[in-house]
Amino acid sequence: MKRKDFPSWKVKQVYLAQEGACPRCGSSLEYGFHRNHKDGNSANNEIDNLKLLCVECHRDTLGASITEHRKQEGKSP
């Protein structure tokens, strides 16, 4: 099943609300960003579930999610 992406108007609205900065580290998103579902549910494309992160912070978020998932399954990270 292919997941839907956030519509561009939602991305623009969140970008402006975040003042073009990553909410985790404060770096500028001017040259690129990743979309992130706050609740981890890729089917939830409500605007309040969207945040824009710099590449590094998004990578850290994904890494933490994978590690937590493995812990829950009793596997080592």
Backbone as XML, in Angstrom:
<?xml version="1.0"?>
<chain id="A" units="angstrom">
  <residue number="1" name="MET">
    <atom name="N" x="0.841" y="-1.177" z="0.000"/>
    <atom name="CA" x="0.000" y="0.000" z="0.000"/>
    <atom name="C" x="0.887" y="1.242" z="0.000"/>
  </residue>
  <residue number="2" name="LYS">
    <atom name="N" x="0.702" y="2.081" z="-0.982"/>
    <atom name="CA" x="1.487" y="3.306" z="-1.080"/>
    <atom name="C" x="0.905" y="4.357" z="-0.143"/>
  </residue>
  <residue number="3" name="ARG">
    <atom name="N" x="1.789" y="4.969" z="0.650"/>
    <atom name="CA" x="1.294" y="5.983" z="1.573"/>
    <atom name="C" x="1.121" y="7.312" z="0.853"/>
  </residue>
  <residue number="4" name="LYS">
    <atom name="N" x="0.140" y="8.064" z="1.305"/>
    <atom name="CA" x="-0.101" y="9.394" z="0.747"/>
    <atom name="C" x="0.868" y="10.376" z="1.384"/>
  </residue>
  <residue number="5" name="ASP">
    <atom name="N" x="1.247" y="11.362" z="0.626"/>
    <atom name="CA" x="2.108" y="12.412" z="1.150"/>
    <atom name="C" x="1.234" y="13.577" z="1.607"/>
  </residue>
  <residue number="6" name="PHE">
    <atom name="N" x="1.814" y="14.429" z="2.419"/>
    <atom name="CA" x="1.114" y="15.634" z="2.840"/>
    <atom name="C" x="0.937" y="16.547" z="1.632"/>
  </residue>
  <residue number="7" name="PRO">
    <atom name="N" x="-0.241" y="17.146" z="1.449"/>
    <atom name="CA" x="-0.429" y="18.107" z="0.357"/>
    <atom name="C" x="0.526" y="19.290" z="0.523"/>
  </residue>
  <residue number="8" name="SER">
    <atom name="N" x="0.920" y="19.878" z="-0.589"/>
    <atom name="CA" x="1.902" y="20.968" z="-0.551"/>
    <atom name="C" x="1.426" y="22.160" z="0.271"/>
  </residue>
  <residue number="9" name="TRP">
    <atom name="N" x="0.125" y="22.437" z="0.283"/>
    <atom name="CA" x="-0.361" y="23.578" z="1.068"/>
    <atom name="C" x="-0.153" y="23.353" z="2.561"/>
  </residue>
  <residue number="10" name="LYS">
    <atom name="N" x="-0.268" y="22.090" z="3.018"/>
    <atom name="CA" x="-0.027" y="21.789" z="4.432"/>
    <atom name="C" x="1.453" y="21.952" z="4.763"/>
  </residue>
  <residue number="11" name="VAL">
    <atom name="N" x="2.303" y="21.481" z="3.868"/>
    <atom name="CA" x="3.745" y="21.601" z="4.075"/>
    <atom name="C" x="4.133" y="23.076" z="4.161"/>
  </residue>
  <residue number="12" name="LYS">
    <atom name="N" x="3.595" y="23.882" z="3.252"/>
    <atom name="CA" x="3.912" y="25.315" z="3.257"/>
    <atom name="C" x="3.437" y="25.978" z="4.547"/>
  </residue>
  <residue number="13" name="GLN">
    <atom name="N" x="2.237" y="25.622" z="4.983"/>
    <atom name="CA" x="1.698" y="26.210" z="6.209"/>
    <atom name="C" x="2.566" y="25.854" z="7.422"/>
  </residue>
  <residue number="14" name="VAL">
    <atom name="N" x="3.005" y="24.604" z="7.516"/>
    <atom name="CA" x="3.854" y="24.186" z="8.636"/>
    <atom name="C" x="5.228" y="24.838" z="8.532"/>
  </residue>
  <residue number="15" name="TYR">
    <atom name="N" x="5.769" y="24.929" z="7.323"/>
    <atom name="CA" x="7.061" y="25.593" z="7.117"/>
    <atom name="C" x="7.009" y="27.028" z="7.647"/>
  </residue>
  <residue number="16" name="LEU">
    <atom name="N" x="5.955" y="27.741" z="7.311"/>
    <atom name="CA" x="5.806" y="29.124" z="7.778"/>
    <atom name="C" x="5.605" y="29.181" z="9.293"/>
  </residue>
  <residue number="17" name="ALA">
    <atom name="N" x="4.810" y="28.257" z="9.836"/>
    <atom name="CA" x="4.576" y="28.230" z="11.284"/>
    <atom name="C" x="5.868" y="27.944" z="12.053"/>
  </residue>
  <residue number="18" name="GLN">
    <atom name="N" x="6.737" y="27.115" z="11.464"/>
    <atom name="CA" x="8.029" y="26.792" z="12.089"/>
    <atom name="C" x="9.086" y="27.848" z="11.772"/>
  </residue>
  <residue number="19" name="GLU">
    <atom name="N" x="8.676" y="28.869" z="11.040"/>
    <atom name="CA" x="9.568" y="29.958" z="10.629"/>
    <atom name="C" x="10.799" y="29.441" z="9.879"/>
  </residue>
  <residue number="20" name="GLY">
    <atom name="N" x="10.584" y="28.388" z="9.081"/>
    <atom name="CA" x="11.651" y="27.851" z="8.240"/>
    <atom name="C" x="12.788" y="27.200" z="8.993"/>
  </residue>
  <residue number="21" name="ALA">
    <atom name="N" x="12.516" y="26.761" z="10.221"/>
    <atom name="CA" x="13.578" y="26.170" z="11.042"/>
    <atom name="C" x="13.170" y="24.796" z="11.559"/>
  </residue>
  <residue number="22" name="CYS">
    <atom name="N" x="14.150" y="23.945" z="11.759"/>
    <atom name="CA" x="13.924" y="22.624" z="12.341"/>
    <atom name="C" x="13.533" y="22.811" z="13.812"/>
  </residue>
  <residue number="23" name="PRO">
    <atom name="N" x="12.424" y="22.208" z="14.247"/>
    <atom name="CA" x="12.000" y="22.389" z="15.635"/>
    <atom name="C" x="12.892" y="21.679" z="16.657"/>
  </residue>
  <residue number="24" name="ARG">
    <atom name="N" x="13.713" y="20.743" z="16.215"/>
    <atom name="CA" x="14.595" y="20.025" z="17.143"/>
    <atom name="C" x="15.914" y="20.744" z="17.365"/>
  </residue>
  <residue number="25" name="CYS">
    <atom name="N" x="16.516" y="21.252" z="16.290"/>
    <atom name="CA" x="17.860" y="21.832" z="16.432"/>
    <atom name="C" x="17.933" y="23.304" z="16.036"/>
  </residue>
  <residue number="26" name="GLY">
    <atom name="N" x="16.891" y="23.811" z="15.388"/>
    <atom name="CA" x="16.854" y="25.212" z="15.003"/>
    <atom name="C" x="17.539" y="25.549" z="13.690"/>
  </residue>
  <residue number="27" name="SER">
    <atom name="N" x="18.097" y="24.558" z="13.009"/>
    <atom name="CA" x="18.779" y="24.852" z="11.748"/>
    <atom name="C" x="17.775" y="25.223" z="10.656"/>
  </residue>
  <residue number="28" name="SER">
    <atom name="N" x="18.246" y="25.974" z="9.678"/>
    <atom name="CA" x="17.407" y="26.439" z="8.579"/>
    <atom name="C" x="16.976" y="25.275" z="7.696"/>
  </residue>
  <residue number="29" name="LEU">
    <atom name="N" x="15.730" y="25.326" z="7.256"/>
    <atom name="CA" x="15.198" y="24.316" z="6.339"/>
    <atom name="C" x="15.163" y="24.828" z="4.903"/>
  </residue>
  <residue number="30" name="GLU">
    <atom name="N" x="15.830" y="25.957" z="4.670"/>
    <atom name="CA" x="15.786" y="26.622" z="3.374"/>
    <atom name="C" x="16.237" y="25.719" z="2.228"/>
  </residue>
  <residue number="31" name="TYR">
    <atom name="N" x="17.230" y="24.877" z="2.466"/>
    <atom name="CA" x="17.785" y="24.061" z="1.384"/>
    <atom name="C" x="17.318" y="22.614" z="1.409"/>
  </residue>
  <residue number="32" name="GLY">
    <atom name="N" x="16.369" y="22.315" z="2.264"/>
    <atom name="CA" x="15.818" y="20.968" z="2.272"/>
    <atom name="C" x="15.350" y="20.539" z="3.648"/>
  </residue>
  <residue number="33" name="PHE">
    <atom name="N" x="14.374" y="19.652" z="3.645"/>
    <atom name="CA" x="13.820" y="19.142" z="4.893"/>
    <atom name="C" x="13.129" y="17.823" z="4.612"/>
  </residue>
  <residue number="34" name="HIS">
    <atom name="N" x="12.839" y="17.101" z="5.674"/>
    <atom name="CA" x="12.071" y="15.867" z="5.588"/>
    <atom name="C" x="10.760" y="16.064" z="6.331"/>
  </residue>
  <residue number="35" name="ARG">
    <atom name="N" x="9.719" y="15.467" z="5.795"/>
    <atom name="CA" x="8.415" y="15.506" z="6.453"/>
    <atom name="C" x="8.388" y="14.400" z="7.500"/>
  </residue>
  <residue number="36" name="ASN">
    <atom name="N" x="7.784" y="14.687" z="8.649"/>
    <atom name="CA" x="7.734" y="13.705" z="9.723"/>
    <atom name="C" x="6.331" y="13.659" z="10.309"/>
  </residue>
  <residue number="37" name="HIS">
    <atom name="N" x="5.823" y="12.433" z="10.490"/>
    <atom name="CA" x="4.539" y="12.241" z="11.163"/>
    <atom name="C" x="4.815" y="12.208" z="12.662"/>
  </residue>
  <residue number="38" name="LYS">
    <atom name="N" x="4.275" y="13.154" z="13.399"/>
    <atom name="CA" x="4.525" y="13.244" z="14.843"/>
    <atom name="C" x="4.145" y="11.956" z="15.566"/>
  </residue>
  <residue number="39" name="ASP">
    <atom name="N" x="3.022" y="11.360" z="15.176"/>
    <atom name="CA" x="2.559" y="10.161" z="15.872"/>
    <atom name="C" x="3.099" y="8.866" z="15.265"/>
  </residue>
  <residue number="40" name="GLY">
    <atom name="N" x="3.903" y="8.969" z="14.218"/>
    <atom name="CA" x="4.477" y="7.783" z="13.584"/>
    <atom name="C" x="3.528" y="7.054" z="12.656"/>
  </residue>
  <residue number="41" name="ASN">
    <atom name="N" x="2.303" y="7.509" z="12.537"/>
    <atom name="CA" x="1.294" y="6.873" z="11.698"/>
    <atom name="C" x="1.303" y="7.536" z="10.327"/>
  </residue>
  <residue number="42" name="SER">
    <atom name="N" x="1.852" y="6.846" z="9.339"/>
    <atom name="CA" x="1.984" y="7.433" z="8.001"/>
    <atom name="C" x="0.641" y="7.625" z="7.301"/>
  </residue>
  <residue number="43" name="ALA">
    <atom name="N" x="-0.423" y="7.060" z="7.842"/>
    <atom name="CA" x="-1.753" y="7.256" z="7.263"/>
    <atom name="C" x="-2.429" y="8.516" z="7.812"/>
  </residue>
  <residue number="44" name="ASN">
    <atom name="N" x="-1.879" y="9.072" z="8.889"/>
    <atom name="CA" x="-2.462" y="10.266" z="9.505"/>
    <atom name="C" x="-1.825" y="11.508" z="8.898"/>
  </residue>
  <residue number="45" name="ASN">
    <atom name="N" x="-2.479" y="12.075" z="7.908"/>
    <atom name="CA" x="-1.953" y="13.256" z="7.227"/>
    <atom name="C" x="-2.638" y="14.545" z="7.667"/>
  </residue>
  <residue number="46" name="GLU">
    <atom name="N" x="-3.130" y="14.561" z="8.900"/>
    <atom name="CA" x="-3.689" y="15.788" z="9.458"/>
    <atom name="C" x="-2.558" y="16.784" z="9.673"/>
  </residue>
  <residue number="47" name="ILE">
    <atom name="N" x="-2.849" y="18.053" z="9.496"/>
    <atom name="CA" x="-1.810" y="19.078" z="9.588"/>
    <atom name="C" x="-1.163" y="19.117" z="10.972"/>
  </residue>
  <residue number="48" name="ASP">
    <atom name="N" x="-1.917" y="18.807" z="12.014"/>
    <atom name="CA" x="-1.334" y="18.829" z="13.358"/>
    <atom name="C" x="-0.440" y="17.621" z="13.626"/>
  </residue>
  <residue number="49" name="ASN">
    <atom name="N" x="-0.352" y="16.705" z="12.661"/>
    <atom name="CA" x="0.536" y="15.554" z="12.781"/>
    <atom name="C" x="1.811" y="15.734" z="11.950"/>
  </residue>
  <residue number="50" name="LEU">
    <atom name="N" x="1.971" y="16.888" z="11.339"/>
    <atom name="CA" x="3.126" y="17.144" z="10.474"/>
    <atom name="C" x="4.138" y="18.048" z="11.154"/>
  </residue>
  <residue number="51" name="LYS">
    <atom name="N" x="5.395" y="17.661" z="11.070"/>
    <atom name="CA" x="6.479" y="18.585" z="11.408"/>
    <atom name="C" x="7.571" y="18.384" z="10.375"/>
  </residue>
  <residue number="52" name="LEU">
    <atom name="N" x="8.294" y="19.436" z="10.119"/>
    <atom name="CA" x="9.380" y="19.412" z="9.147"/>
    <atom name="C" x="10.688" y="19.410" z="9.912"/>
  </residue>
  <residue number="53" name="LEU">
    <atom name="N" x="11.545" y="18.458" z="9.579"/>
    <atom name="CA" x="12.823" y="18.308" z="10.260"/>
    <atom name="C" x="13.964" y="18.409" z="9.267"/>
  </residue>
  <residue number="54" name="CYS">
    <atom name="N" x="15.121" y="18.856" z="9.748"/>
    <atom name="CA" x="16.317" y="18.800" z="8.907"/>
    <atom name="C" x="16.674" y="17.321" z="8.714"/>
  </residue>
  <residue number="55" name="VAL">
    <atom name="N" x="17.517" y="17.047" z="7.755"/>
    <atom name="CA" x="17.875" y="15.663" z="7.429"/>
    <atom name="C" x="18.471" y="14.945" z="8.638"/>
  </residue>
  <residue number="56" name="GLU">
    <atom name="N" x="19.389" y="15.607" z="9.346"/>
    <atom name="CA" x="20.048" y="14.978" z="10.497"/>
    <atom name="C" x="19.054" y="14.619" z="11.599"/>
  </residue>
  <residue number="57" name="CYS">
    <atom name="N" x="18.178" y="15.542" z="11.949"/>
    <atom name="CA" x="17.204" y="15.274" z="13.011"/>
    <atom name="C" x="16.219" y="14.188" z="12.590"/>
  </residue>
  <residue number="58" name="HIS">
    <atom name="N" x="15.830" y="14.170" z="11.321"/>
    <atom name="CA" x="14.919" y="13.126" z="10.853"/>
    <atom name="C" x="15.598" y="11.768" z="10.930"/>
  </residue>
  <residue number="59" name="ARG">
    <atom name="N" x="16.859" y="11.704" z="10.559"/>
    <atom name="CA" x="17.627" y="10.461" z="10.647"/>
    <atom name="C" x="17.688" y="9.989" z="12.100"/>
  </residue>
  <residue number="60" name="ASP">
    <atom name="N" x="17.950" y="10.916" z="13.030"/>
    <atom name="CA" x="17.986" y="10.568" z="14.454"/>
    <atom name="C" x="16.638" y="10.039" z="14.926"/>
  </residue>
  <residue number="61" name="THR">
    <atom name="N" x="15.557" y="10.667" z="14.480"/>
    <atom name="CA" x="14.209" y="10.243" z="14.858"/>
    <atom name="C" x="13.922" y="8.838" z="14.351"/>
  </residue>
  <residue number="62" name="LEU">
    <atom name="N" x="14.286" y="8.559" z="13.115"/>
    <atom name="CA" x="14.064" y="7.226" z="12.553"/>
    <atom name="C" x="14.904" y="6.190" z="13.271"/>
  </residue>
  <residue number="63" name="GLY">
    <atom name="N" x="16.142" y="6.522" z="13.582"/>
    <atom name="CA" x="17.017" y="5.599" z="14.301"/>
    <atom name="C" x="16.470" y="5.262" z="15.667"/>
  </residue>
  <residue number="64" name="ALA">
    <atom name="N" x="15.939" y="6.251" z="16.375"/>
    <atom name="CA" x="15.358" y="6.027" z="17.695"/>
    <atom name="C" x="14.123" y="5.140" z="17.586"/>
  </residue>
  <residue number="65" name="SER">
    <atom name="N" x="13.325" y="5.338" z="16.552"/>
    <atom name="CA" x="12.124" y="4.527" z="16.360"/>
    <atom name="C" x="12.479" y="3.072" z="16.109"/>
  </residue>
  <residue number="66" name="ILE">
    <atom name="N" x="13.489" y="2.834" z="15.307"/>
    <atom name="CA" x="13.917" y="1.468" z="15.002"/>
    <atom name="C" x="14.467" y="0.802" z="16.254"/>
  </residue>
  <residue number="67" name="THR">
    <atom name="N" x="15.299" y="1.520" z="17.018"/>
    <atom name="CA" x="15.867" y="0.969" z="18.245"/>
    <atom name="C" x="14.766" y="0.616" z="19.234"/>
  </residue>
  <residue number="68" name="GLU">
    <atom name="N" x="13.796" y="1.501" z="19.419"/>
    <atom name="CA" x="12.687" y="1.250" z="20.345"/>
    <atom name="C" x="11.874" y="0.043" z="19.888"/>
  </residue>
  <residue number="69" name="HIS">
    <atom name="N" x="11.621" y="-0.078" z="18.606"/>
    <atom name="CA" x="10.868" y="-1.210" z="18.062"/>
    <atom name="C" x="11.604" y="-2.522" z="18.343"/>
  </residue>
  <residue number="70" name="ARG">
    <atom name="N" x="12.906" y="-2.533" z="18.143"/>
    <atom name="CA" x="13.690" y="-3.742" z="18.392"/>
    <atom name="C" x="13.685" y="-4.109" z="19.872"/>
  </residue>
  <residue number="71" name="LYS">
    <atom name="N" x="13.752" y="-3.117" z="20.751"/>
    <atom name="CA" x="13.701" y="-3.385" z="22.192"/>
    <atom name="C" x="12.379" y="-4.046" z="22.560"/>
  </residue>
  <residue number="72" name="GLN">
    <atom name="N" x="11.294" y="-3.561" z="21.978"/>
    <atom name="CA" x="9.976" y="-4.113" z="22.279"/>
    <atom name="C" x="9.863" y="-5.557" z="21.809"/>
  </residue>
  <residue number="73" name="GLU">
    <atom name="N" x="10.581" y="-5.901" z="20.752"/>
    <atom name="CA" x="10.550" y="-7.264" z="20.236"/>
    <atom name="C" x="11.614" y="-8.148" z="20.876"/>
  </residue>
  <residue number="74" name="GLY">
    <atom name="N" x="12.413" y="-7.577" z="21.775"/>
    <atom name="CA" x="13.447" y="-8.352" z="22.446"/>
    <atom name="C" x="14.687" y="-8.577" z="21.611"/>
  </residue>
  <residue number="75" name="LYS">
    <atom name="N" x="14.884" y="-7.754" z="20.591"/>
    <atom name="CA" x="16.060" y="-7.855" z="19.730"/>
    <atom name="C" x="17.044" y="-6.771" z="20.114"/>
  </residue>
  <residue number="76" name="SER">
    <atom name="N" x="18.303" y="-7.029" z="19.896"/>
    <atom name="CA" x="19.309" y="-6.010" z="20.197"/>
    <atom name="C" x="19.321" y="-4.962" z="19.097"/>
  </residue>
  <residue number="77" name="PRO">
    <atom name="N" x="19.676" y="-3.713" z="19.451"/>
    <atom name="CA" x="19.705" y="-2.640" z="18.446"/>
    <atom name="C" x="20.765" y="-2.824" z="17.394"/>
  </residue>
</chain>
